[in-house]
Amino acid sequence: MKRNLFLLTIILCSISYISHSQIQGIWHSNFQVAGKSLLMDLDVKGIGRDGSITISIPDQPKMKPQTMEDFALFSDSLWFSWKMIGLTYSGKLQGDSLVGKMSQSGLTWDAIFYKEVQVLKAAKGKVQDPQAPFPYVSQELLVKTAKKIQIAGTLIMPELEKNISFPLVILVSGSGAQDRNCEILGHRPFWVLADDLGRNQIASFRYDDRGVGKSSGKFQEATQTDFANDLLAVIKALKKDYPNAQIYIYGHSEGGMTALRAAVQTQDIAGIIEAASVGSNGKEVLIEQQYLIPKANGFSEEESRWNQRFYEAGAEIALKTTTQEFSKMFNDWLSQYWDSIPKNIIDGATQKEVTEQMSTFFNNAWAREFLAFESRTYLTKLNLPFLVINGTQDIQVPAKSNQDSFRKNMTPATLGKSTFYLLDGANHLFQQCKSCDINEYASLEQTLDPQVMVWIKAWISEQQKARQ
């Protein structure tokens, strides 16, 4: 009996040693999420709290390896949380592979790690991605701004007679660092729209935000004023090269705010398309969306209202403080309510961490310009035709309140020549949605509801006829 027990102990120890050895070492993965293919390496050492998990991103060599502070490491499985970017992974050994699920920002996907080095694979495109042959000419264009920043983009020119007046649409992206296709979660709505315009004899120019793609500059240091100046430089360059072009601006979300800022500084705009954009002001839109977004994601009424209170307080404090004062004032406000805040909203964060998160969002020049933005400041100075389109299920820029504000803030002359559409059942990206929360953007196959393109083409045609 003792001999058998001794033998069993040897076997168990051997199994533990083998599994322990298997999970240690360098692991490689190539996974696809939100329309992108990404590489990730794990360097796993030791076991339990004496071990470590270090992450490297091979296709981003400038990014230093990150050692995880929050992790669990067992002989046959592991878990870690990369708090800086809100990413978690849980995996278990299955044969020669580490198989598990990875999550970030409400998205969850399969991620399998192998001991063999992985090669980046092309991500599968969306169903509306344009397909050759293309009945127009595309060319790369570089535009220099007054501050010596180069804005790179793609100009689509249909076959047109050189001396005739023709429409040219400049596509301006919304918040965040966007490339010329406005790529988000695997969708490329600006490419889809530009292709459709080109196939219907309408020229277009779409460009990388400064500091993105082939455009120079530093995106993280840019303000709304900088984005408007970039747009003005693009308008000036295109008007110089194509003096017969009738220039229209398509501004999506914050891009519509950029369009208004630029429009009061030039006479070269023939009309503006406000797509899911702000007719009221930056502060109001932010506060409204910070209730609607968590509510759509399943948070309770109380939790959603608390989230809204965070952002309302942050906005008010940002607008009346300097950079040096914000963190202290927000932390003082937070201290008054800390014990009564729902735990789901804090999600394990400390008061210091919450203050740091809100400071990162609010305590910068871009945020203060966004919050202080008033559409009426610009609309009262303009006499241009507008096309205003909003999705009825948009929880980022709510449709009714912003369309009502556009109507209220426009001059009578502008209102008389403007067109308004509500796209039933559509979200902020103009996708026909189901749950209509932000997490659904990636899983929907539709990139852009065709009705939006129908409305845009018809409206541009009407404006061109009115000019003849």
C-alpha positions as CSV (number, residue, x, y, z in Angstrom):
1,M,0.0,0.0,0.0
2,K,2.8,2.4,0.9
3,R,4.6,1.5,-2.3
4,N,1.4,2.3,-4.4
5,L,1.0,5.7,-2.6
6,F,4.6,6.5,-3.2
7,L,4.2,5.7,-6.9
8,L,1.0,7.8,-7.1
9,T,2.9,10.7,-5.5
10,I,5.7,10.4,-8.1
11,I,3.1,10.4,-11.0
12,L,1.3,13.4,-9.6
13,C,4.5,15.4,-9.2
14,S,5.6,14.4,-12.7
15,I,2.3,15.7,-14.2
16,S,2.6,18.9,-12.3
17,Y,6.1,19.4,-13.5
18,I,5.3,18.7,-17.1
19,S,2.3,21.1,-17.1
20,H,4.4,23.7,-15.3
21,S,7.1,23.4,-17.9
22,Q,4.6,23.5,-20.7
23,I,3.0,26.8,-19.7
24,Q,6.4,28.5,-19.2
25,G,8.1,30.1,-22.2
26,I,7.2,32.4,-25.1
27,W,3.8,32.1,-26.6
28,H,2.7,33.7,-29.9
29,S,-0.8,34.5,-31.2
30,N,-2.4,36.0,-34.3
31,F,-6.0,36.8,-33.6
32,Q,-8.6,38.9,-35.5
33,V,-10.9,41.3,-33.8
34,A,-13.1,44.2,-35.0
35,G,-11.9,43.7,-38.6
36,K,-8.2,43.8,-37.7
37,S,-5.5,41.1,-37.5
38,L,-3.2,41.5,-34.5
39,L,-0.1,39.8,-33.2
40,M,0.7,39.3,-29.5
41,D,3.4,37.5,-27.6
42,L,3.4,36.3,-24.0
43,D,6.5,35.6,-22.0
44,V,5.4,33.3,-19.1
45,K,7.8,32.6,-16.2
46,G,7.4,30.7,-13.0
47,I,4.1,29.8,-11.3
48,G,1.7,31.5,-8.9
49,R,2.6,34.9,-7.5
50,D,6.3,34.2,-7.9
51,G,5.8,34.0,-11.7
52,S,5.3,36.7,-14.3
53,I,3.5,37.4,-17.6
54,T,5.0,39.9,-20.0
55,I,3.2,41.0,-23.2
56,S,4.9,42.2,-26.4
57,I,3.2,43.4,-29.6
58,P,5.5,42.3,-32.5
59,D,3.9,44.6,-35.1
60,Q,4.3,47.6,-32.9
61,P,8.1,47.5,-32.2
62,K,8.1,51.0,-30.6
63,M,5.9,49.7,-27.8
64,K,7.9,48.4,-24.8
65,P,7.0,45.0,-23.4
66,Q,4.5,45.3,-20.6
67,T,4.6,43.2,-17.4
68,M,1.2,42.5,-16.0
69,E,0.5,43.5,-12.4
70,D,-2.9,41.7,-12.2
71,F,-2.6,38.1,-13.1
72,A,-3.1,34.5,-12.0
73,L,-0.7,31.8,-13.1
74,F,-1.3,28.1,-12.6
75,S,0.3,24.9,-13.9
76,D,-2.2,24.5,-16.7
77,S,-3.9,27.9,-17.1
78,L,-3.4,31.7,-16.7
79,W,-5.4,34.9,-16.5
80,F,-4.2,38.5,-16.7
81,S,-5.7,42.0,-16.9
82,W,-3.8,44.7,-18.8
83,K,-5.4,47.6,-16.9
84,M,-3.9,50.4,-19.0
85,I,-6.0,49.4,-22.0
86,G,-8.8,47.5,-20.3
87,L,-7.9,44.1,-21.9
88,T,-8.2,40.7,-20.1
89,Y,-7.4,37.2,-21.2
90,S,-8.1,33.8,-19.7
91,G,-6.5,30.7,-21.3
92,K,-6.0,27.0,-20.6
93,L,-3.5,24.5,-22.0
94,Q,-5.0,22.2,-24.6
95,G,-2.3,20.0,-26.1
96,D,0.5,22.2,-27.4
97,S,-1.7,25.4,-27.4
98,L,-3.0,27.9,-24.9
99,V,-6.7,28.4,-25.8
100,G,-8.9,31.1,-24.3
101,K,-11.0,34.2,-24.6
102,M,-9.8,37.8,-24.7
103,S,-12.0,40.9,-23.9
104,Q,-11.7,44.6,-24.3
105,S,-14.3,47.4,-24.4
106,G,-17.3,45.0,-24.3
107,L,-15.9,42.9,-27.2
108,T,-14.9,39.2,-26.6
109,W,-13.0,37.0,-29.1
110,D,-11.0,33.8,-29.3
111,A,-7.3,34.0,-28.8
112,I,-5.1,30.9,-29.2
113,F,-1.4,31.1,-28.4
114,Y,1.2,28.8,-29.9
115,K,4.9,28.1,-29.3
116,E,5.6,28.7,-33.0
117,V,6.1,32.3,-34.1
118,Q,3.0,33.6,-35.9
119,V,2.7,35.6,-39.1
120,L,0.3,38.5,-39.5
121,K,-2.7,37.4,-41.7
122,A,-4.8,39.7,-43.7
123,A,-8.1,40.5,-42.0
124,K,-11.3,39.8,-43.8
125,G,-13.1,42.9,-45.1
126,K,-16.7,43.9,-44.7
127,V,-19.3,43.1,-47.3
128,Q,-19.6,46.8,-48.4
129,D,-15.9,47.3,-48.9
130,P,-15.5,48.6,-52.5
131,Q,-14.5,46.1,-55.2
132,A,-12.7,46.7,-58.5
133,P,-13.0,47.6,-61.3
134,F,-13.2,51.3,-60.3
135,P,-14.6,53.7,-62.9
136,Y,-12.7,56.7,-61.6
137,V,-9.1,57.8,-61.0
138,S,-7.7,57.8,-57.4
139,Q,-4.6,59.7,-56.6
140,E,-2.5,60.4,-53.5
141,L,-2.5,64.1,-52.5
142,L,-0.3,65.9,-49.9
143,V,-1.5,69.3,-48.5
144,K,0.8,71.5,-46.5
145,T,-0.7,73.6,-43.7
146,A,0.4,76.9,-42.3
147,K,2.3,75.1,-39.5
148,K,4.2,72.9,-42.0
149,I,2.1,69.8,-41.3
150,Q,1.4,67.6,-44.3
151,I,-2.1,66.2,-44.6
152,A,-2.2,63.1,-46.8
153,G,-5.3,61.9,-48.5
154,T,-7.0,60.2,-51.5
155,L,-8.6,62.3,-54.2
156,I,-11.2,60.5,-56.4
157,M,-11.9,62.1,-59.7
158,P,-14.5,60.7,-62.1
159,E,-14.1,61.2,-65.8
160,L,-15.2,64.8,-66.2
161,E,-14.7,67.6,-68.7
162,K,-12.0,69.9,-67.3
163,N,-13.8,73.2,-67.6
164,I,-17.2,72.3,-66.2
165,S,-18.4,73.0,-62.7
166,F,-18.5,69.8,-60.7
167,P,-19.1,68.7,-57.1
168,L,-16.3,67.7,-54.8
169,V,-17.0,66.4,-51.3
170,I,-14.4,66.6,-48.6
171,L,-14.9,64.0,-45.9
172,V,-14.1,65.0,-42.3
173,S,-13.9,62.4,-39.6
174,G,-15.1,62.5,-36.0
175,S,-13.5,62.1,-32.6
176,G,-10.4,60.1,-32.2
177,A,-7.4,59.5,-34.4
178,Q,-8.9,58.4,-37.8
179,D,-7.4,57.4,-41.0
180,R,-8.7,58.6,-44.4
181,N,-11.2,55.7,-44.5
182,C,-12.5,56.6,-41.0
183,E,-11.8,53.0,-40.2
184,I,-13.5,51.9,-37.0
185,L,-14.0,48.3,-35.8
186,G,-13.3,46.8,-39.2
187,H,-15.6,49.2,-41.1
188,R,-14.4,51.8,-43.6
189,P,-17.4,54.1,-44.1
190,F,-15.5,56.9,-45.8
191,W,-14.1,54.5,-48.4
192,V,-17.6,53.1,-49.0
193,L,-19.1,56.6,-49.4
194,A,-16.2,57.9,-51.6
195,D,-16.5,54.9,-53.9
196,D,-20.3,55.4,-54.2
197,L,-19.8,59.1,-55.0
198,G,-17.1,58.4,-57.6
199,R,-19.3,55.9,-59.4
200,N,-21.9,58.6,-59.6
201,Q,-19.7,61.3,-61.1
202,I,-19.0,63.1,-57.8
203,A,-15.4,63.8,-56.8
204,S,-14.2,63.4,-53.2
205,F,-11.2,63.9,-51.0
206,R,-10.7,61.9,-47.7
207,Y,-7.6,62.3,-45.6
208,D,-5.7,61.0,-42.6
209,D,-6.0,63.1,-39.4
210,R,-2.8,64.8,-38.5
211,G,-0.4,62.3,-36.9
212,V,-2.3,59.4,-38.4
213,G,-1.4,57.3,-41.5
214,K,0.7,59.4,-43.9
215,S,-0.2,62.7,-42.3
216,S,2.5,64.4,-40.2
217,G,2.1,66.2,-36.8
218,K,1.0,65.0,-33.4
219,F,-2.7,64.0,-33.0
220,Q,-2.6,63.9,-29.2
221,E,-1.6,67.6,-29.1
222,A,-4.2,68.8,-31.6
223,T,-7.2,70.9,-30.7
224,Q,-10.5,71.5,-32.5
225,T,-9.0,74.7,-33.9
226,D,-6.1,72.7,-35.3
227,F,-8.5,70.3,-37.1
228,A,-10.4,73.2,-38.6
229,N,-7.2,74.8,-39.8
230,D,-6.2,71.5,-41.4
231,L,-9.6,71.4,-43.2
232,L,-9.1,75.0,-44.4
233,A,-5.8,74.1,-45.8
234,V,-7.4,71.2,-47.7
235,I,-10.2,73.5,-49.1
236,K,-7.7,76.1,-50.2
237,A,-5.4,73.6,-52.0
238,L,-8.3,71.8,-53.8
239,K,-9.9,75.2,-54.9
240,K,-6.5,76.3,-56.2
241,D,-6.0,73.1,-58.3
242,Y,-9.7,72.8,-59.3
243,P,-11.2,76.3,-59.4
244,N,-14.4,75.0,-61.0
245,A,-15.1,72.6,-58.2
246,Q,-18.2,73.2,-56.0
247,I,-16.9,72.1,-52.6
248,Y,-19.2,70.4,-50.1
249,I,-18.1,69.2,-46.6
250,Y,-19.3,65.9,-45.2
251,G,-18.7,66.1,-41.5
252,H,-19.4,63.0,-39.4
253,S,-19.9,63.5,-35.7
254,E,-17.2,65.9,-34.4
255,G,-16.3,66.3,-38.1
256,G,-19.5,68.3,-38.4
257,M,-18.2,70.6,-35.7
258,T,-14.9,71.0,-37.6
259,A,-16.9,71.9,-40.7
260,L,-18.8,74.7,-38.9
261,R,-15.5,76.1,-37.5
262,A,-14.0,76.2,-41.0
263,A,-17.1,77.4,-42.8
264,V,-17.1,80.8,-41.1
265,Q,-13.5,81.4,-42.3
266,T,-13.9,80.8,-46.1
267,Q,-16.1,81.6,-49.0
268,D,-15.2,78.4,-50.9
269,I,-17.8,76.0,-49.4
270,A,-21.0,75.4,-51.4
271,G,-22.8,73.4,-48.7
272,I,-22.4,71.2,-45.6
273,I,-23.6,67.7,-44.8
274,E,-23.9,67.3,-41.0
275,A,-23.9,63.5,-40.5
276,A,-24.8,62.4,-36.9
277,S,-23.3,65.7,-35.7
278,V,-23.9,68.3,-33.0
279,G,-26.6,70.9,-33.4
280,S,-26.5,72.0,-29.8
281,N,-23.2,72.2,-27.9
282,G,-20.3,70.0,-26.9
283,K,-21.1,69.9,-23.2
284,E,-24.8,69.0,-23.7
285,V,-24.0,66.2,-26.1
286,L,-21.4,64.7,-23.9
287,I,-23.6,64.7,-20.8
288,E,-26.6,63.2,-22.7
289,Q,-24.5,60.4,-24.2
290,Q,-23.0,59.5,-20.9
291,Y,-26.4,58.4,-19.7
292,L,-27.5,56.7,-22.9
293,I,-24.4,54.7,-23.5
294,P,-24.3,52.8,-20.1
295,K,-28.1,52.4,-20.2
296,A,-27.9,50.7,-23.6
297,N,-25.2,48.5,-22.2
298,G,-27.4,47.1,-19.5
299,F,-26.6,49.3,-16.5
300,S,-29.4,50.3,-14.2
301,E,-31.1,53.7,-14.2
302,E,-29.3,54.7,-11.0
303,E,-25.9,53.5,-12.4
304,S,-26.4,55.3,-15.7
305,R,-27.4,58.5,-13.9
306,W,-24.3,58.3,-11.8
307,N,-22.1,57.9,-14.9
308,Q,-23.8,61.0,-16.3
309,R,-23.1,62.9,-13.0
310,F,-19.3,62.1,-13.3
311,Y,-19.1,63.6,-16.7
312,E,-21.4,66.6,-15.9
313,A,-19.1,67.4,-13.0
314,G,-16.0,66.9,-15.0
315,A,-17.3,69.2,-17.8
316,E,-18.3,72.0,-15.4
317,I,-15.0,71.8,-13.5
318,A,-12.9,71.7,-16.8
319,L,-14.7,74.8,-18.1
320,K,-13.9,76.9,-15.0
321,T,-10.4,75.6,-14.1
322,T,-6.8,75.8,-15.4
323,T,-4.8,72.6,-16.1
324,Q,-3.1,72.9,-12.7
325,E,-6.4,73.1,-10.8
326,F,-8.6,70.4,-12.4
327,S,-7.4,67.3,-10.6
328,K,-7.8,68.8,-7.1
329,M,-11.2,70.2,-7.8
330,F,-12.5,67.0,-9.3
331,N,-11.1,64.9,-6.5
332,D,-12.7,67.3,-3.9
333,W,-16.1,66.9,-5.7
334,L,-15.6,63.1,-5.8
335,S,-14.8,62.9,-2.1
336,Q,-18.3,64.2,-1.3
337,Y,-20.0,61.3,-3.0
338,W,-17.5,58.4,-3.0
339,D,-19.3,56.2,-0.5
340,S,-22.6,56.5,-2.3
341,I,-21.5,55.7,-5.8
342,P,-22.7,52.3,-7.2
343,K,-19.9,49.7,-7.2
344,N,-20.6,48.7,-10.8
345,I,-19.7,52.2,-12.0
346,I,-16.4,52.3,-10.2
347,D,-15.6,48.7,-11.2
348,G,-12.9,48.2,-8.5
349,A,-11.1,51.5,-9.2
350,T,-9.8,53.6,-6.4
351,Q,-10.7,57.3,-5.9
352,K,-7.3,58.3,-7.1
353,E,-7.7,56.1,-10.3
354,V,-11.1,57.6,-11.1
355,T,-9.7,61.1,-10.7
356,E,-6.8,60.2,-13.0
357,Q,-9.1,58.8,-15.6
358,M,-11.3,61.9,-15.6
359,S,-8.2,64.2,-15.7
360,T,-7.0,62.3,-18.8
361,F,-10.2,62.9,-20.6
362,F,-11.1,66.5,-19.5
363,N,-7.8,68.2,-18.6
364,N,-6.5,69.2,-22.0
365,A,-7.0,71.9,-24.6
366,W,-9.1,69.7,-27.0
367,A,-11.6,68.7,-24.3
368,R,-12.1,72.3,-23.2
369,E,-12.7,73.5,-26.8
370,F,-15.1,70.6,-27.4
371,L,-17.1,71.4,-24.2
372,A,-17.2,75.1,-25.0
373,F,-18.3,74.6,-28.6
374,E,-21.7,76.2,-29.4
375,S,-23.2,75.4,-32.9
376,R,-25.2,78.6,-32.8
377,T,-22.0,80.7,-32.7
378,Y,-21.3,79.5,-36.3
379,L,-24.7,78.8,-37.7
380,T,-25.8,82.4,-37.1
381,K,-23.0,83.6,-39.3
382,L,-23.7,81.2,-42.3
383,N,-26.0,81.4,-45.3
384,L,-25.4,77.9,-46.8
385,P,-27.5,74.9,-47.7
386,F,-27.3,72.1,-45.1
387,L,-28.1,68.4,-45.3
388,V,-28.7,67.1,-41.8
389,I,-28.9,63.4,-41.2
390,N,-29.2,61.5,-37.9
391,G,-29.9,57.9,-36.9
392,T,-32.9,57.4,-34.7
393,Q,-31.0,54.9,-32.5
394,D,-27.9,57.0,-32.1
395,I,-26.8,57.0,-28.5
396,Q,-23.7,59.2,-29.0
397,V,-25.3,62.2,-30.7
398,P,-29.0,61.8,-30.1
399,A,-31.1,62.6,-33.2
400,K,-34.1,64.6,-32.0
401,S,-32.3,67.1,-29.7
402,N,-29.6,67.9,-32.2
403,Q,-31.9,68.2,-35.2
404,D,-34.1,70.5,-33.2
405,S,-31.0,72.6,-32.2
406,F,-29.9,72.8,-35.8
407,R,-33.3,74.2,-36.8
408,K,-33.4,76.6,-33.9
409,N,-29.8,77.9,-34.4
410,M,-29.9,78.4,-38.2
411,T,-30.6,81.7,-39.8
412,P,-34.0,81.9,-41.6
413,A,-32.1,82.0,-44.9
414,T,-30.1,78.9,-44.1
415,L,-33.1,77.0,-42.7
416,G,-35.1,77.7,-45.8
417,K,-32.6,76.0,-48.1
418,S,-31.7,73.1,-45.8
419,T,-32.9,69.5,-45.7
420,F,-33.4,67.2,-42.7
421,Y,-33.6,63.4,-42.6
422,L,-34.0,60.9,-39.8
423,L,-32.7,57.4,-40.6
424,D,-35.0,55.0,-38.8
425,G,-33.4,52.2,-36.9
426,A,-29.8,53.4,-37.5
427,N,-27.0,54.0,-35.0
428,H,-24.2,56.6,-34.8
429,L,-22.4,55.0,-37.8
430,F,-25.6,54.8,-39.9
431,Q,-25.8,51.1,-39.5
432,Q,-29.1,49.4,-39.1
433,C,-28.7,48.1,-35.6
434,K,-30.3,45.5,-33.3
435,S,-29.2,46.1,-29.7
436,C,-27.9,49.5,-30.9
437,D,-25.2,49.8,-28.3
438,I,-21.6,50.7,-29.1
439,N,-20.3,47.1,-28.7
440,E,-22.5,46.1,-31.6
441,Y,-20.7,48.3,-34.2
442,A,-18.1,45.6,-35.0
443,S,-20.4,42.6,-35.3
444,L,-22.8,44.3,-37.8
445,E,-21.9,43.5,-41.4
446,Q,-23.4,46.7,-42.7
447,T,-20.9,49.6,-42.9
448,L,-23.2,52.4,-44.1
449,D,-27.0,52.2,-44.8
450,P,-27.4,52.8,-48.6
451,Q,-30.2,55.3,-47.9
452,V,-27.6,57.7,-46.6
453,M,-25.8,57.6,-49.9
454,V,-29.1,58.0,-51.8
455,W,-29.9,61.2,-49.8
456,I,-26.4,62.7,-50.3
457,K,-26.3,62.2,-54.0
458,A,-29.8,63.6,-54.5
459,W,-29.1,66.6,-52.3
460,I,-25.8,67.4,-54.1
461,S,-27.6,67.1,-57.5
462,E,-30.3,69.6,-56.3
463,Q,-27.6,72.0,-55.2
464,Q,-25.8,71.7,-58.5
465,K,-29.0,72.4,-60.4
466,A,-29.8,75.4,-58.2
467,R,-26.4,76.9,-59.2
468,Q,-27.0,76.5,-62.9
